[in-house]
Amino acid sequence: MAAKKDYTFEEAMEQLEQIVNKLEEGDVPLEEAIEHFQEGMSLSKFCHDRLQKIEKQMEQILHEDGTLAPFTVQEEE
């Protein structure tokens, strides 16, 4: 499957969009549609995993001394 290739997030999203467009056209033979669907699911999982990884990284902030701490937003009173 193509999702095993080293895609960037943006490349994977673009590929996924192309697959969705092909499937929406409806002119794809059934076996080819199934292959596209499977590739799309793989790309979707890849993108989801990448987003979760980035989300976890964003939950921490790097201080000037190199230590990590949880990121919190302080609301104005």
C-alpha positions as CSV (number, residue, x, y, z in Angstrom):
1,M,0.0,0.0,0.0
2,A,1.2,3.5,-0.7
3,A,0.8,4.8,2.8
4,K,3.8,2.8,3.8
5,K,5.9,5.1,1.7
6,D,7.5,7.9,3.7
7,Y,4.9,10.6,3.1
8,T,4.8,13.9,4.7
9,F,1.5,14.7,6.3
10,E,0.6,17.1,3.5
11,E,1.5,14.5,0.8
12,A,-0.6,11.9,2.5
13,M,-3.6,14.3,2.8
14,E,-3.3,15.2,-0.9
15,Q,-3.1,11.5,-1.9
16,L,-6.1,10.8,0.3
17,E,-8.1,13.6,-1.4
18,Q,-7.2,12.2,-4.8
19,I,-8.5,8.8,-3.8
20,V,-11.8,10.3,-2.4
21,N,-12.3,12.2,-5.7
22,K,-11.8,9.0,-7.7
23,L,-14.2,7.1,-5.6
24,E,-16.8,9.9,-5.7
25,E,-16.7,9.9,-9.5
26,G,-18.2,6.4,-9.4
27,D,-16.5,5.3,-12.7
28,V,-14.1,3.0,-11.0
29,P,-14.4,-0.8,-11.3
30,L,-15.3,-2.6,-8.1
31,E,-11.9,-4.3,-7.5
32,E,-10.1,-1.0,-8.2
33,A,-12.4,0.8,-5.9
34,I,-11.7,-1.7,-3.1
35,E,-8.0,-1.2,-3.6
36,H,-8.4,2.6,-3.5
37,F,-10.6,2.3,-0.4
38,Q,-7.9,0.2,1.4
39,E,-5.2,2.6,0.4
40,G,-7.4,5.5,1.6
41,M,-7.9,3.8,5.0
42,S,-4.2,3.3,5.4
43,L,-3.5,7.0,4.5
44,S,-6.2,8.1,6.9
45,K,-4.7,6.1,9.8
46,F,-1.2,7.5,8.9
47,C,-2.6,11.1,9.1
48,H,-4.5,10.4,12.3
49,D,-1.4,8.9,14.0
50,R,0.7,11.9,12.9
51,L,-1.8,14.3,14.3
52,Q,-1.9,12.5,17.6
53,K,1.9,12.6,17.8
54,I,2.0,16.3,17.2
55,E,-0.8,16.9,19.7
56,K,1.2,15.1,22.4
57,Q,4.2,17.2,21.5
58,M,2.1,20.4,21.7
59,E,1.0,19.5,25.2
60,Q,4.5,20.3,26.6
61,I,6.6,23.5,26.4
62,L,10.3,23.7,26.3
63,H,11.8,26.1,28.9
64,E,15.0,28.1,28.3
65,D,16.9,25.7,30.5
66,G,15.9,22.7,28.3
67,T,13.4,21.2,30.6
68,L,9.9,20.2,29.5
69,A,6.8,21.2,31.4
70,P,3.1,20.8,30.7
71,F,1.7,23.6,28.5
72,T,-1.2,25.5,30.2
73,V,-3.1,28.5,29.1
74,Q,-3.5,31.2,31.7
75,E,-6.7,33.1,31.3
76,E,-6.9,36.8,32.1
77,E,-8.9,37.7,35.2
